[in-house]
């Protein structure tokens, strides 16, 4: 089974994330980055599947030079090879353009060895839109089974469980298919020392837009179909009243709620 | 006046509150036309009329609920082509965002997700989003195609504006691709009897500090008529279901009042609740980061503070 996992290199959510004031895009220069935490679950899900049967896991990312770190982490976890699509023209791409680049990269990979399964995380931890997986499926003409909290592949079908608000569902799709997974699906492994050493020898291809037959005018900030007009740091919340419970903390809490008309 | 399509969120015709919010927002941009997919239209019609749907396009394809989101995206794409609406509004639920994603690619349109406000602007609908765990607000517009906007719950106060809700049946059959992902089993969850987490006006959440006992959290929530949420730590420990998780990888809530009980307030959690109007916390640790966010905080044991507060609320209600 050939599995392609799409991953994203994101600014660390623990750091002070901000925007680049010159073009209103996410600041990726001055904030340390890493493999999006939610993508680790996708890598782990793919590794489990090939370990149970056989196959190869290819990790694809779109991003600047530093994004190679996201591929490296996935290779250290056990993925077999990587593809890094980078091109200066990609800077500022919206989700629509990102899905185009990923789709063309997967098509190029599939020309060599068809992908049976494309696995993604549920969302990135920076943009958090959660729409790229579905856009990718739309572009590849694949059925998408999304927000999987369990995944099994058997008899040419992918079957998932998804944990909804009012029900849990079982959903199945014939392969090839796209699956997005939640953080409930597994416990991602830490790279072992052996994995870290082995990753150094694993192949990583670098592709530009020309390799994918994409015109630079189709991607990037100028081609984005939505535009950030302004951004502003949220004013810090003014520090409220803090009381220490001396036996009447609950009463004081209720008094506060009454004063704000919640009771 | 240009039409604005609003995808109706409903269960067999029981219309959710988000739909009345979307209809209210749609009236700022043009004339709302509801899009109703599934069964139960007769039950839904009154609610749609009450909040201003001039028209309702409906496709009562009973099999639609067997498939994931693609049929809705295909129907909306057909309507976008035929009606050239000023915008399409969908709820920013997981399903709504997936529908919006497919619709954007199908129609060559820009997409904005998780809008917390939408207003009419010179260049079309002007949206506000809350990003980076609620630490920034962003104003954005769609510049290509038909603006497709996924709007978060509680982004508008529903306002009644009676309209005709004249229904028009749309001739529509899902494609083969739409039948590609099939729901083979659905297990309903036991209803808690509490409001839905993302729609609730008040949310009371519990975390590690509950040590697995959510009973004081639930009792306080019930006294306030609130929904119950949980931190990731509590969910990972198996104390509360994942569908109740508030945070980056769970639900993002923005209620009038958020009460965090035994929750330290890590970035993961703040991402899900930081935009709440009023924030209250109860925590034993006076250095917990949650206290940086609160309007009112009690440093104390939630097992003592919450029952006392619950009694006081119940007494006040008489």
Interface residues (C-beta under 8 A of the other chain):
Chain A: X13 X14 X17 X18 X19 X38 X94 X95 X96 X99 X122 X125 X126 X128 X129 X130 X131 X132 X133 X134 X135 X137 X138 X139 X141 X142 X143 X144 X145 X146 X147 X149 X159 X163 X164 X165 X166 X167 X168 X169 X170 X171 X172 X173 X174 X177 X182 X183 X184 X224 X225 X226 X227 X228 X229 X230 X231 X232 X233 X234 X237 X239 X240 X241 X242 X243 X244 X245 X248 X249 X250 X251 X252 X253 X254 X255 X256 X257 X258 X260 X262 X263
Chain B: X11 X68 X69 X70 X73 X94 X97 X98 X100 X101 X102 X104 X105 X106 X108 X109 X110 X111 X112 X113 X114 X126 X130 X131 X132 X133 X134 X135 X136 X137 X138 X139 X140 X141 X142 X143 X144 X145 X177 X180 X181 X182 X183 X184 X185 X186 X187 X188 X189 X191 X196 X197 X202 X224 X241 X242 X243 X248 X249 X256 X257 X267 X268 X271 X274 X278 X279 X280 X282 X286 X291 X292 X293 X294 X295 X296 X297 X298 X299 X300 X301 X304 X305 X306 X307 X308 X309 X310 X311 X312 X313 X316 X317
